[in-house]
Amino acid sequence: MKVLIPSPLLSYTRAADVEACGATLAELLTDLDQRFPGFRFRVVDEQDGLRPHVRFFVNGEQVFDLARPLQPTDEVQLVQALSGG
């Protein structure tokens, strides 16, 4: 499935969109981490929770659950908030 990558994570993927697979969002992140080591830690914390500055959208719908089932035709978008002063 197509995964859209936010600018702050392009140093891992070197592409704004990549193909990945997984039956759930958690499996998708595992696949991405195998191909791009360190990727998962940037979006999931040590307790397997989504980091507060990251949002996932599946087919345009915001998703909060890593157990969310995915279909091969889904489009997943990661959005990362920026902060600063």
C-alpha positions as CSV (number, residue, x, y, z in Angstrom):
1,M,0.0,0.0,0.0
2,K,1.1,3.6,-0.5
3,V,2.4,5.4,2.5
4,L,2.9,9.2,2.4
5,I,5.9,10.3,4.5
6,P,6.2,13.7,6.2
7,S,9.2,15.9,5.5
8,P,10.8,15.4,9.0
9,L,11.1,11.6,8.3
10,L,12.5,11.9,4.7
11,S,16.0,11.3,6.1
12,Y,14.9,7.7,6.7
13,T,13.0,6.9,3.5
14,R,14.6,9.4,1.0
15,A,11.1,9.5,-0.7
16,A,7.9,11.3,0.0
17,D,5.9,8.1,-0.6
18,V,6.9,4.5,-0.2
19,E,5.2,1.2,-0.6
20,A,4.8,-1.0,2.5
21,C,2.6,-3.9,3.6
22,G,0.8,-5.0,6.8
23,A,-2.6,-6.3,7.9
24,T,-2.6,-3.6,10.6
25,L,-1.1,-0.2,11.2
26,A,1.4,-1.8,13.7
27,E,2.4,-4.4,11.1
28,L,2.9,-1.6,8.5
29,L,5.2,0.2,10.9
30,T,7.2,-3.0,11.5
31,D,7.6,-3.4,7.7
32,L,8.7,0.2,7.4
33,D,11.2,-0.2,10.3
34,Q,12.7,-3.3,8.7
35,R,13.3,-1.3,5.5
36,F,14.2,2.0,7.1
37,P,15.8,1.2,10.5
38,G,14.8,3.6,13.3
39,F,11.6,4.8,11.5
40,R,9.2,3.2,13.9
41,F,10.8,4.7,17.0
42,R,10.2,8.2,15.5
43,V,6.4,7.6,15.5
44,V,5.8,5.1,18.3
45,D,7.1,5.5,21.9
46,E,8.6,2.9,24.3
47,Q,5.1,1.9,25.5
48,D,3.8,1.3,21.9
49,G,1.8,4.4,21.9
50,L,1.7,7.0,19.1
51,R,3.9,9.9,19.8
52,P,1.9,13.1,20.5
53,H,3.2,15.0,17.5
54,V,2.4,12.3,15.0
55,R,-1.0,11.7,13.3
56,F,-2.0,8.8,11.0
57,F,-4.7,9.0,8.4
58,V,-6.0,6.0,6.4
59,N,-7.8,7.0,3.3
60,G,-8.2,10.5,4.8
61,E,-9.6,9.3,8.1
62,Q,-7.6,10.0,11.3
63,V,-6.6,6.8,13.1
64,F,-5.5,6.4,16.7
65,D,-5.3,2.7,17.0
66,L,-2.2,0.7,15.9
67,A,-4.5,-2.4,15.7
68,R,-6.5,-0.7,12.9
69,P,-6.9,-3.2,10.0
70,L,-5.6,-2.2,6.6
71,Q,-6.3,-3.3,3.1
72,P,-3.7,-3.5,0.4
73,T,-5.5,-0.7,-1.5
74,D,-5.5,1.7,1.5
75,E,-3.4,4.9,1.4
76,V,-1.7,5.8,4.7
77,Q,-0.5,9.3,5.5
78,L,1.7,10.3,8.4
79,V,1.5,13.9,9.5
80,Q,4.1,15.3,11.9
81,A,3.4,18.5,13.8
82,L,6.2,21.1,14.0
83,S,6.8,23.3,16.9
84,G,9.1,26.0,17.9
85,G,9.3,29.6,18.9
